[in-house]
Amino acid sequence: MLKLSARVTIPAHEIQWNMVRAQGPGGQHVNKTSTAVQLFFDIKASSLPDYYKERLLKLNDYRITDGGKVVIKVQDSRSQEANRHLALERLRLFIMDAMKVEKKRRPTKPTRGSQKRRIEKKKQQGEKKALRRKLD
């Protein structure tokens, strides 16, 4: 079971696992053991609240397939068990990031003092360049 918050959890039977061989260097060990882990989580068929499902399906993320499944592959560790824990943690972080509500931006105006300073700076710069010109 994966706990997202006090009320929201994902039961273990909703997460499918696929153990595959890891890529890259590693000698004989990597060639004969399946230490890499693929986690599959079906958003549409899950027991998540509808709000969570909507937010996740709206995301434009490479880890979400067209069918609404999240696929996370982890091969960071040489241990299958460690990779499973990392995959669960990445799924949890992925869902929690999708649930963050961005603060609405309130447009602001520059202060009167900052406007005056900007104009004064421009005037000084113009005077400096005017002094560099040739005199008639």
N, C-alpha and C positions, 0 to 999 in steps of 0.2 A: 504494500500500500504506500502511495506517495501522498504526503500531507502538504497541501498548498497553503491552507489557512486553518483557522479554528473550525470552520464549518465545511470547507471544501477539501475533499480527498479524492484520489484516483485509486480505485481498487486494483489489485495486482492482476486480475484476470483481464483487464482492459488493455494491458501492455503486452505486446508480443515481442519476442526476442528471436534473433537470428545470430548464431555464432559463425563467424567467417575467419579466414586466415588474414592476418595483418599484412600490410604491404611494407615494403622497404627493407633495409638491412636488418639482420638479426641472427644470421647463421642457421644452424640446423634446427634450433628451437622454433623459429618462425615458420619453417617449412613443414613441420609435422603437427603443430597444434593450432587450434582455432581460438586465438586470444582476442581478436577484434570482435566488437559487439555492434549489432544494428538493433536499434529500438524502433518499434512501430507503434504509433498511437493514433487510433481513428477518432478524430474530433467529433464527427457527426454521430457515431454510435456510442460515444462516451456518456458517462453519467454526470458530466459537468453541467452547471447551470447554463441556461440558454444565453445569458449575457456573456459568459466566458466563450461559448462556442461561436457566437457572432463576432466577437472581437478577434478571435484566433483565425476564423475563416476570412476576415477582411484583410489580414496581413498579406503583404506581398513578399514572402520569404521563400528562399530556395529550399528550405527544409519541409515545406508543405507541398504535397502533391496535388494534382488537379482533383483527385478524389477526396481530398480533405484528410489525408493521413500525414502525420508528422513522422519524418524519418531522421533519426540521429545516429551517426556512426562514430564510434569511439575506438581508437587504437593507440591511446597514449601510453598505456601501461603494458607490461609483459604479462600481467595477471588478468585473467578473464573476469574475476570477481571485482577487481579494482575498476576495470572498464565498465562493468555493469553499474557500479555506484556512480561513476562519472557521468554515464548516460542519463541516469535518473536525475542527477543534480542539474544537468543541462536542460532536461525537459522541464524541471521545476522552474528554473530561471527563465526559460523561454516563455512559459505561460505567465509567470509573474510580470515579466517585462511587457507583455501584451496587455496586462490589466492596468498598468500605470496610466493615470489620466493626466494628460499634459495641461499645465495651467494655461488659460486663455491669455493671450497677449493683449495688454492694454496699451493702445498707442499713446505716446507721450510727445510733448512739445519741448523744444529747447528753452531754457530759462532766459529771461531778459538779459541777465548778466553774461551768460555764455554767448548770446548773440552779439552783445557789445564788444566782448573780448575778441570774437572772431573778426568783426569789422575793423577794429583797431589794428589787429595783426595784419589784415589785408592792406590797410592804409600804410602801415610801416613798411611792408614789403614793397609796395608800389613806390614809396618815396626812395627807398634804397636803390631800386632799379632806375628811377628817374635820375638820380645823382650819377649813375654810370654812363648816361647818354652824353654825346658830344654837345658842347654849347655852340650856339650860332654866332 
